[in-house]
């Protein structure tokens, strides 16, 4: 029998309809006595707008809508899925997992379903796990989802973090194949850097202990992210026996335009070969890579037969990369 590989059979994405421009956010913050502006946000981040979910909408709701689009793109039914992995830092509830809630909403029964929590690297982690399970024969057709309602974790008195994040979901159908689609992947974490980017609250006795909103050392994150993304890109290329010239499209985590530009520059990938959705989506954490991937597939930039480098870096501190022959 041929060696099993996995390939991306379809992509999907969903953004909640409520769109906030930088000016909308600046007006909201001004009512609280906090100053910011479109120019200030764009110059530091590259973000111009983001989407926020309504209070009654959870990560599972966004994830289901993205998953349905991915299923349609792959030309398969929900019943064909035998594995669901959801990457999220904003689950609907403590348990069961958001993946289980998505499974129920899709009408699927019996297949494995679980969450992966690696913050902004979550989709890269989830894709790597799904690929490994398909390669071992434990699954044949997986839904891999990144879904976030990060707006729930924001401190709107801190302009250095509340302007960065948005809500959304992206998904891929990953299926067993005789030909390699996922060529190589590498994952890393350094828990010694846990305090650099975190939401340090916890639930105990029916109450929240500590502060559950996002805390970030911006300069520290920037420095670590630039180094980590370059290193893991070279690792995954080396594992694949290739060099950076094979990359047709760089699909990075959408956190900060300067981090993304630095990564592209160090890999000698021209910026016009880098997918950027940050300006309209903000940082959607685990949803950012599949959102960017789906947009570029649907607008025709990413074509079958091209090679993609997907990268993520986030709290934990976590980082990783996946090389894909799409």
Helices and strands as residue ranges (DSSP letters): E 5-14, E 19-21, H 22-30, H 38-45, E 49-51, H 59-74, G 78-80, E 83-87, H 98-106, E 112-116, G 119-121, H 122-135, E 141-149, G 150-153, H 159-162, E 167-177, E 182-189, G 191-196, E 197-198, E 202-204, E 207-209, E 215-216, H 218-240, G 244-246, E 249-252, H 257-267, G 271-273, H 278-281, G 285-287, H 288-298, E 307-314, E 318-325
